[in-house]
Amino acid sequence: MDKKHRELLRKNRLALVQDLEAAQLLNYLFQENCLSENDVDSIKVQATPRAKAEKLLDILPRRGPQSFDVFCRALANTDGQGHLVDLLRTNESIASGAISSTTTENIGKISSEMNDGNSSPFPSHQVKVVKPNVSFSSQVKKNVSGSTDEDFVYSMKCKPHGWCLIVNNVDFEHLNRRGGSDLDAQKLEELFTQLQYKVKMFRNQTSKQLKETLLQFAKLDDHRVADSMVVCLLSHGLEGQIYGIDGVLVSIPDLLALFNGYMAKDLVGKPKLFFIQACRGSDFDHGADMTDGAHIPGDLHVKQSTEQLLNAAFPTDKVETFVEPETLPAEADTLVAYSTVPGYVSWSNLQKGSWFVQAIVDVFSAYAHEEDVVSMLVRVNGKVAREFESFNRKKQIPAPVIMLTKKVFFFPS
């Protein structure tokens, strides 16, 4: 194997061993004379999928100059592993000083199937994944240089404005069912239809399905003639990660990276709006009493353990809990509206849906004809903070991350 290919495998080893299903590749690699019978046996005897992946990655660099290309073909021909060859090929292009033009080739147009209920409307294509880069495009810079007031409002002249994708994970293999989430998804579908978007919804996606769905959505040809796009993710989560229904975590920054200037060139300079209803930790906001003497009872600040709180009775509010560090995206023309701040749970009512989605639907329905998205999200923050409270007086505050360069009006005058 060439030195540059050995380096690619080394630098991407963590990502590879996390998602690589080595057992599915063995027959092809053996057929192409990339692995010997002894190699196959030594991989098969490993106890876990991760160990099998590590063993395969240890063997490959010693198996001749064609082993890297054979390995990539094996990944591309195996369901659910195409994103790994995308990662390797993209980094190979970067290492050679150029981004391959194949990122925009062979991307099929959206057909009428998007509205007919088919479960897999996005055709499968080979695309390349590149991490976000704050200064990815001179085109964006041109949009904000020498601007007038009109230049600080995104163009929203197309009808519909573009596509809205909703992923609604409800039933999990090893985690609690997300009661009320179907109502959230229905309300968001109705809202963004009214806001002049075409809506496509997916329910109960595994981690691999989630990655593939967003990857294909990012490459849709219809974005070329659209003004903007919207993605709504409803699931369990940690800080910086979101769960597939198989209990496997997916990095939120990695999903957002699919929509950056390298990956989604048809969306450069256009607003990309993400709404994420998921927990970002296990802490609870106990609130603060407002009294004339500014006295805050001490018992409201006693931090309870997650286990204690989960064992308590919650007749209407369902709590989702988890924790892990996160890296926020830094990408132009993007807005990521999280339902809660880092480290905290996100509340939902079994009969009414999540606090965050309730507030978004109420505020956007009332003010979309006169206010921009950021102004409305300030109203959403205030509504969730003041009007919602659990039976045991827990609170919540949403946390939008704004990387827009202009104002977004759904109904510009």
C-alpha positions as CSV (number, residue, x, y, z in Angstrom):
1,M,0.0,0.0,0.0
2,D,1.2,3.5,-0.9
3,K,2.5,5.6,2.0
4,K,-0.2,8.2,1.4
5,H,-2.9,5.6,1.7
6,R,-1.4,4.1,4.9
7,E,-1.5,7.7,6.3
8,L,-5.1,8.0,5.4
9,L,-6.0,4.9,7.2
10,R,-4.0,5.9,10.2
11,K,-5.5,9.5,10.4
12,N,-9.1,8.2,10.0
13,R,-8.7,5.1,12.2
14,L,-11.0,6.3,15.0
15,A,-13.8,7.1,12.6
16,L,-13.3,3.8,10.7
17,V,-13.3,1.5,13.7
18,Q,-16.4,3.1,15.1
19,D,-18.6,2.4,12.0
20,L,-16.7,-0.3,10.0
21,E,-18.5,-3.7,9.7
22,A,-15.4,-5.7,8.8
23,A,-17.2,-9.0,8.6
24,Q,-19.3,-7.8,5.7
25,L,-16.2,-7.0,3.6
26,L,-14.2,-10.2,4.1
27,N,-15.7,-12.2,1.2
28,Y,-15.0,-9.4,-1.3
29,L,-11.5,-8.7,0.0
30,F,-10.7,-12.5,-0.2
31,Q,-12.2,-12.7,-3.7
32,E,-10.0,-9.8,-4.9
33,N,-6.9,-11.5,-3.4
34,C,-6.5,-8.6,-0.9
35,L,-6.8,-11.0,2.1
36,S,-5.5,-14.6,2.5
37,E,-7.5,-17.3,4.1
38,N,-5.4,-17.0,7.2
39,D,-6.2,-13.2,7.3
40,V,-9.9,-13.9,7.1
41,D,-9.8,-16.4,9.9
42,S,-7.7,-14.1,12.1
43,I,-10.3,-11.4,11.7
44,K,-13.3,-13.6,12.2
45,V,-12.1,-14.9,15.5
46,Q,-12.0,-11.4,17.0
47,A,-14.7,-11.1,19.7
48,T,-16.3,-7.7,18.8
49,P,-17.1,-5.7,15.6
50,R,-14.6,-3.1,16.8
51,A,-11.9,-5.7,17.3
52,K,-12.6,-7.1,13.8
53,A,-12.3,-3.6,12.3
54,E,-9.0,-3.0,14.1
55,K,-7.6,-6.3,13.0
56,L,-8.5,-5.6,9.3
57,L,-7.0,-2.1,9.5
58,D,-3.8,-3.7,10.9
59,I,-3.6,-6.2,8.0
60,L,-4.6,-4.0,5.0
61,P,-1.4,-1.8,4.8
62,R,0.7,-4.9,4.3
63,R,-1.4,-6.3,1.4
64,G,0.0,-4.6,-1.8
65,P,-0.5,-1.4,-3.7
66,Q,-4.1,-2.2,-4.8
67,S,-5.4,-3.0,-1.3
68,F,-6.6,0.6,-0.6
69,D,-8.7,0.8,-3.8
70,V,-10.0,-2.7,-3.2
71,F,-11.0,-1.7,0.4
72,C,-12.8,1.4,-0.9
73,R,-14.7,-0.7,-3.5
74,A,-15.7,-3.1,-0.8
75,L,-17.0,-0.3,1.4
76,A,-18.9,1.2,-1.5
77,N,-20.6,-2.1,-2.3
78,T,-21.7,-2.7,1.2
79,D,-25.0,-1.3,2.6
80,G,-24.5,1.4,5.2
81,Q,-20.7,1.9,4.8
82,G,-20.6,4.2,1.8
83,H,-20.0,7.2,4.1
84,L,-16.6,5.7,5.1
85,V,-15.3,5.6,1.5
86,D,-16.6,9.1,1.1
87,L,-14.5,10.1,4.1
88,L,-11.4,8.4,2.8
89,R,-11.7,9.7,-0.8
90,T,-12.4,13.3,0.3
91,N,-9.4,13.3,2.6
92,E,-7.3,11.8,-0.2
93,S,-8.4,14.7,-2.4
94,I,-7.6,17.2,0.3
95,A,-4.1,15.7,0.8
96,S,-3.4,16.0,-2.9
97,G,-4.4,19.7,-2.9
98,A,-7.7,19.5,-4.7
99,I,-11.4,18.7,-3.9
100,S,-12.7,16.2,-6.4
101,S,-15.5,17.4,-8.7
102,T,-17.3,14.1,-8.2
103,T,-19.0,15.6,-5.2
104,T,-21.5,17.1,-7.5
105,E,-21.7,14.4,-10.2
106,N,-24.5,11.8,-10.6
107,I,-26.8,13.5,-8.1
108,G,-30.4,12.7,-9.2
109,K,-33.2,15.2,-9.2
110,I,-36.0,14.9,-6.6
111,S,-39.0,13.3,-8.2
112,S,-42.7,13.3,-7.3
113,E,-41.9,10.4,-5.1
114,M,-41.0,12.9,-2.4
115,N,-44.7,13.3,-1.7
116,D,-46.0,9.8,-2.3
117,G,-45.0,8.2,1.0
118,N,-42.2,6.0,-0.3
119,S,-39.8,5.2,2.5
120,S,-36.6,5.8,0.4
121,P,-37.1,8.8,-1.9
122,F,-33.4,9.7,-2.0
123,P,-31.3,7.9,-4.6
124,S,-28.0,6.4,-3.4
125,H,-25.0,8.4,-4.6
126,Q,-21.3,8.5,-3.9
127,V,-20.5,11.8,-2.2
128,K,-17.6,13.1,-0.2
129,V,-17.7,14.4,3.4
130,V,-15.6,17.4,4.5
131,K,-15.6,18.9,7.9
132,P,-16.9,22.5,8.3
133,N,-14.5,25.4,7.5
134,V,-15.4,28.9,8.6
135,S,-14.0,30.5,5.4
136,F,-15.0,27.9,2.9
137,S,-16.3,30.1,0.1
138,S,-15.4,33.4,-1.4
139,Q,-18.9,33.4,-2.8
140,V,-20.3,34.0,0.7
141,K,-17.8,36.8,1.2
142,K,-19.0,38.5,-2.0
143,N,-22.5,38.4,-0.7
144,V,-21.7,40.5,2.3
145,S,-19.1,43.0,0.9
146,G,-20.3,46.5,0.0
147,S,-23.8,45.6,1.0
148,T,-26.9,47.8,1.2
149,D,-29.7,47.2,3.7
150,E,-31.5,44.9,1.2
151,D,-28.3,42.7,1.1
152,F,-28.8,41.9,4.7
153,V,-32.0,39.9,4.0
154,Y,-31.8,36.5,2.3
155,S,-33.7,36.1,-0.9
156,M,-36.9,34.1,-0.3
157,K,-38.6,34.6,-3.6
158,C,-39.1,30.9,-4.6
159,K,-42.4,29.2,-3.9
160,P,-41.9,26.8,-2.2
161,H,-38.8,28.2,-0.5
162,G,-37.2,24.7,-0.6
163,W,-37.3,21.4,1.3
164,C,-37.9,20.7,5.0
165,L,-36.7,17.3,6.3
166,I,-38.1,15.9,9.5
167,V,-36.6,12.9,11.2
168,N,-38.8,11.7,14.1
169,N,-37.3,8.9,16.3
170,V,-39.9,7.5,18.7
171,D,-39.4,3.8,19.4
172,F,-35.9,2.8,20.5
173,E,-34.3,-0.7,21.1
174,H,-32.7,0.1,24.5
175,L,-34.0,3.6,25.4
176,N,-37.4,5.0,26.6
177,R,-40.1,5.6,24.0
178,R,-40.4,9.3,23.2
179,G,-44.0,9.9,23.9
180,G,-45.4,13.1,22.3
181,S,-42.8,13.1,19.5
182,D,-45.3,12.1,16.8
183,L,-47.4,15.2,17.8
184,D,-44.2,17.3,17.4
185,A,-43.5,15.9,14.0
186,Q,-47.1,16.5,12.9
187,K,-47.1,20.1,14.1
188,L,-43.8,20.8,12.4
189,E,-45.0,19.3,9.1
190,E,-48.1,21.6,9.2
191,L,-46.0,24.7,10.2
192,F,-43.4,24.4,7.5
193,T,-46.0,23.6,4.9
194,Q,-47.6,26.9,5.8
195,L,-44.3,28.6,5.7
196,Q,-44.0,27.5,2.0
197,Y,-41.7,24.5,2.2
198,K,-42.1,21.0,0.8
199,V,-41.9,18.6,3.7
200,K,-40.5,15.0,3.8
201,M,-40.7,13.0,7.0
202,F,-38.9,9.9,8.2
203,R,-39.8,8.0,11.4
204,N,-37.7,5.7,13.5
205,Q,-34.3,5.7,11.8
206,T,-31.2,3.8,12.9
207,S,-27.9,5.7,13.2
208,K,-26.8,4.6,9.7
209,Q,-30.1,5.4,8.2
210,L,-30.0,8.9,9.8
211,K,-26.5,9.6,8.3
212,E,-27.6,8.3,4.9
213,T,-30.9,10.3,4.9
214,L,-29.2,13.6,5.7
215,L,-26.3,12.9,3.3
216,Q,-28.8,12.4,0.4
217,F,-30.9,15.3,1.5
218,A,-27.8,17.6,1.4
219,K,-27.1,16.6,-2.2
220,L,-30.6,17.0,-3.6
221,D,-30.7,18.8,-7.0
222,D,-33.7,20.8,-6.0
223,H,-31.6,22.9,-3.6
224,R,-30.1,24.5,-6.7
225,V,-33.3,26.4,-7.4
226,A,-34.4,26.8,-3.8
227,D,-34.0,29.7,-1.4
228,S,-33.2,27.8,1.7
229,M,-33.6,24.4,3.5
230,V,-34.8,23.2,6.9
231,V,-33.9,20.1,8.9
232,C,-35.8,19.1,12.1
233,L,-34.3,16.3,14.3
234,L,-36.4,14.8,17.0
235,S,-34.7,12.1,19.2
236,H,-32.9,11.2,22.4
237,G,-29.5,12.9,22.6
238,L,-26.3,13.8,24.4
239,E,-24.3,17.0,24.1
240,G,-23.2,17.1,20.5
241,Q,-24.7,13.8,19.6
242,I,-28.1,12.3,18.7
243,Y,-29.4,8.7,18.9
244,G,-30.5,6.4,16.2
245,I,-33.3,4.0,17.3
246,D,-30.6,1.3,17.5
247,G,-29.0,3.1,20.4
248,V,-26.0,4.2,18.5
249,L,-24.9,7.8,18.7
250,V,-24.4,10.1,15.7
251,S,-22.3,13.3,15.9
252,I,-24.4,16.4,15.3
253,P,-21.4,18.4,14.0
254,D,-20.7,15.6,11.5
255,L,-24.3,15.8,10.3
256,L,-24.1,19.6,10.0
257,A,-20.8,19.2,8.0
258,L,-22.8,17.5,5.2
259,F,-24.4,20.9,4.5
260,N,-21.2,23.0,4.4
261,G,-19.8,24.8,1.4
262,Y,-17.8,21.8,0.2
263,M,-20.5,19.2,0.6
264,A,-23.6,21.2,-0.5
265,K,-22.5,23.7,-3.1
266,D,-26.1,24.4,-4.2
267,L,-26.7,25.8,-0.7
268,V,-23.8,28.1,-0.5
269,G,-25.0,31.6,0.5
270,K,-28.4,30.3,1.4
271,P,-29.8,29.9,4.9
272,K,-29.7,26.4,6.4
273,L,-32.0,26.1,9.4
274,F,-31.7,23.2,11.9
275,F,-34.1,22.6,14.7
276,I,-33.0,19.9,17.2
277,Q,-35.4,18.6,19.9
278,A,-33.1,16.4,22.0
279,C,-31.4,16.4,25.4
280,R,-27.9,17.7,25.8
281,G,-27.1,16.3,29.2
282,S,-28.7,15.1,32.4
283,D,-28.9,18.3,34.5
284,F,-32.2,19.8,35.5
285,D,-32.9,23.5,35.6
286,H,-34.5,24.1,39.0
287,G,-35.4,27.7,38.2
288,A,-35.1,30.7,40.5
289,D,-37.9,32.2,42.6
290,M,-38.4,35.9,42.0
291,T,-39.1,37.6,45.3
292,D,-38.9,41.1,46.6
293,G,-36.0,40.1,48.8
294,A,-34.3,38.2,46.0
295,H,-34.3,35.2,48.3
296,I,-33.9,31.8,46.6
297,P,-34.9,28.8,48.7
298,G,-31.9,26.6,49.1
299,D,-33.8,23.4,48.4
300,L,-34.4,24.5,44.8
301,H,-30.7,24.3,44.2
302,V,-30.1,20.8,45.6
303,K,-28.8,18.9,42.6
304,Q,-30.5,15.5,42.3
305,S,-29.0,12.5,40.6
306,T,-30.4,11.4,37.2
307,E,-31.4,8.1,38.7
308,Q,-33.4,9.7,41.5
309,L,-35.2,12.0,39.1
310,L,-36.0,9.2,36.7
311,N,-37.5,7.2,39.5
312,A,-39.8,10.0,40.5
313,A,-43.4,10.1,39.2
314,F,-43.8,12.3,36.1
315,P,-47.5,12.0,35.2
316,T,-47.3,14.3,32.1
317,D,-43.7,15.3,31.5
318,K,-41.2,12.8,30.0
319,V,-37.6,13.5,30.7
320,E,-34.8,12.4,28.3
321,T,-31.3,12.4,29.9
322,F,-27.7,11.8,29.0
323,V,-24.3,13.8,28.9
324,E,-21.2,14.2,26.8
325,P,-19.0,17.1,25.5
326,E,-19.9,18.8,22.3
327,T,-18.2,20.8,19.6
328,L,-20.4,23.4,18.1
329,P,-20.4,23.9,14.3
330,A,-18.9,27.2,12.9
331,E,-20.4,27.5,9.5
332,A,-21.7,30.5,7.6
333,D,-25.4,30.9,6.7
334,T,-26.4,28.3,9.3
335,L,-28.7,28.4,12.2
336,V,-28.9,25.6,14.7
337,A,-31.8,26.0,17.2
338,Y,-31.2,23.5,20.1
339,S,-34.2,22.9,22.4
340,T,-32.0,23.3,25.5
341,V,-28.6,24.5,26.7
342,P,-25.5,22.2,26.9
343,G,-25.7,19.8,29.8
344,Y,-29.4,19.9,30.3
345,V,-32.5,17.8,29.6
346,S,-35.2,18.8,27.2
347,W,-38.8,18.5,28.4
348,S,-41.8,17.0,26.7
349,N,-45.5,16.6,27.5
350,L,-47.1,13.3,26.5
351,Q,-50.3,15.0,25.5
352,K,-49.0,18.2,23.9
353,G,-45.5,17.4,22.7
354,S,-42.2,19.0,23.6
355,W,-42.1,22.5,25.1
356,F,-39.6,23.7,22.4
357,V,-41.8,22.6,19.5
358,Q,-44.9,23.9,21.0
359,A,-43.3,27.3,21.4
360,I,-41.9,27.3,17.9
361,V,-45.2,26.5,16.3
362,D,-47.1,29.1,18.4
363,V,-44.5,31.9,17.8
364,F,-43.8,31.2,14.1
365,S,-47.5,30.9,13.3
366,A,-48.2,34.3,14.9
367,Y,-45.1,36.3,13.8
368,A,-43.7,34.8,10.6
369,H,-45.4,37.4,8.4
370,E,-43.7,40.3,10.2
371,E,-40.5,39.1,11.9
372,D,-37.3,37.4,11.0
373,V,-36.3,33.9,12.3
374,V,-33.8,35.2,14.9
375,S,-36.3,37.6,16.4
376,M,-38.9,34.8,16.6
377,L,-36.4,32.5,18.3
378,V,-35.9,35.2,21.0
379,R,-39.7,35.0,21.5
380,V,-39.4,31.2,21.6
381,N,-36.8,31.5,24.3
382,G,-39.0,33.8,26.4
383,K,-42.0,31.6,25.9
384,V,-40.3,28.4,27.0
385,A,-38.6,30.2,29.9
386,R,-41.7,31.9,31.3
387,E,-44.7,29.8,30.3
388,F,-43.5,26.2,30.7
389,E,-42.8,24.5,34.0
390,S,-42.9,20.8,35.1
391,F,-45.2,19.7,37.9
392,N,-42.1,19.7,40.2
393,R,-41.1,23.2,39.0
394,K,-38.3,22.3,36.6
395,K,-37.5,24.9,33.8
396,Q,-35.9,25.0,30.4
397,I,-34.3,27.5,28.1
398,P,-33.6,26.9,24.4
399,A,-30.2,27.7,22.9
400,P,-30.1,28.9,19.3
401,V,-26.6,29.1,17.7
402,I,-26.7,31.7,15.0
403,M,-24.2,31.7,12.1
404,L,-26.4,33.5,9.6
405,T,-25.0,36.5,7.7
406,K,-28.3,38.0,6.9
407,K,-31.9,38.1,8.2
408,V,-34.3,35.3,7.3
409,F,-37.9,36.3,6.6
410,F,-40.3,33.5,5.5
411,F,-42.6,36.2,4.0
412,P,-40.3,39.1,2.9
413,S,-42.1,42.3,2.0
